[in-house]
Amino acid sequence: MPVRVDDSADRRRAAGQRLRHWRQQRARSQADVARASSITQASLSNYETGKRELPLSTALAITAALDITLSDVLDVPDVIVLRDSRLGRVVRTLVERPELLDFVLPRRVESKAAS
């Protein structure tokens, strides 16, 4: 099913409103957050009003500057973003081979033995 333009604009506006909310909750100015995120104040304003699409890399920089999670801005629960390639490989390996968790989390084995 194709995405309607209105839906996309509504999502941009909603994400922008959440950005603004968190920025104001943190008592930070647009200029301050923009500088910490390596973007212009005008760009941040456009993201907050939903006039521009928010790229993932920029969203990560802004959320880091505000000390919030990506899921606080996007309407998706429990988003995990792995930016470190080594960490990403470790997580991928553990997903593919869950038995390795027994070596990482020995209590998991002990709790199974106790039951």
C-alpha positions in Angstrom: 0.0 0.0 0.0 1.6 3.3 -1.0 2.2 5.9 1.7 0.0 9.0 1.4 1.8 12.3 1.3 -0.4 13.5 4.1 0.7 10.6 6.3 4.4 11.5 5.8 3.8 15.1 6.5 1.8 14.2 9.7 4.7 12.0 10.8 7.2 14.7 10.2 5.2 17.2 12.2 4.6 14.8 15.1 8.3 14.0 15.3 9.1 17.7 15.2 6.7 18.4 18.0 8.3 15.7 20.1 11.8 17.2 19.3 10.6 20.6 20.4 8.9 19.2 23.5 12.1 17.5 24.6 14.3 20.5 23.8 12.1 22.7 25.9 12.0 20.1 28.7 15.7 20.3 28.7 15.6 24.1 28.7 17.8 24.3 25.7 17.7 26.8 22.9 17.5 25.8 19.2 20.9 27.4 18.7 22.4 25.4 21.5 21.0 22.1 20.4 21.8 22.8 16.7 25.4 23.6 17.6 25.7 20.4 19.7 24.2 18.4 16.8 26.4 20.0 14.1 23.5 21.4 12.2 22.2 25.0 11.7 19.5 26.5 13.9 17.4 27.0 10.7 17.6 23.3 10.0 16.5 22.4 13.6 13.6 24.8 13.2 12.6 23.1 10.0 12.7 19.7 11.6 10.7 20.9 14.6 8.0 22.3 12.4 7.9 19.3 10.1 9.0 21.3 7.0 11.9 19.0 6.4 12.4 15.2 6.6 14.7 14.3 9.5 17.6 12.1 8.4 18.5 9.3 10.8 22.1 10.5 11.3 20.7 14.0 12.2 18.1 12.5 14.5 20.8 10.5 16.3 22.9 13.7 16.7 19.9 15.7 18.1 18.8 12.9 20.4 22.4 12.6 21.7 22.5 16.3 22.3 19.2 16.2 24.2 20.1 13.0 26.1 17.0 11.2 24.9 16.4 8.0 22.9 15.4 7.8 19.3 12.1 6.3 20.3 11.4 9.4 22.3 11.3 11.3 18.9 10.0 8.6 16.5 6.7 6.9 17.2 8.4 3.5 17.5 9.0 1.7 20.8 12.4 0.5 22.0 14.5 1.5 19.1 18.1 0.2 19.3 20.6 1.7 17.1 24.1 0.1 17.0 26.5 2.6 15.6 29.7 0.8 16.6 30.5 -1.9 14.1 32.2 -4.2 16.6 29.2 -4.0 18.9 26.9 -4.7 15.9 28.8 -7.8 15.1 28.6 -9.0 18.6 24.9 -8.5 18.8 24.4 -10.2 15.4 26.5 -13.2 16.5 24.5 -13.5 19.8 21.2 -13.4 17.8 22.5 -16.1 15.4 24.0 -18.2 18.2 22.0 -17.7 21.4 23.9 -20.5 23.1 26.8 -18.2 23.4 24.8 -16.2 26.0 25.6 -19.0 28.5 29.2 -17.9 28.4 28.3 -14.2 28.7 25.6 -14.5 31.3 26.5 -17.5 33.5 23.6 -16.8 35.9 21.2 -17.8 33.1 22.7 -21.3 33.3 22.6 -21.4 37.1 19.0 -20.3 37.2 18.0 -23.1 34.8 19.8 -25.6 37.0 18.0 -24.3 40.1 14.6 -24.8 38.6 
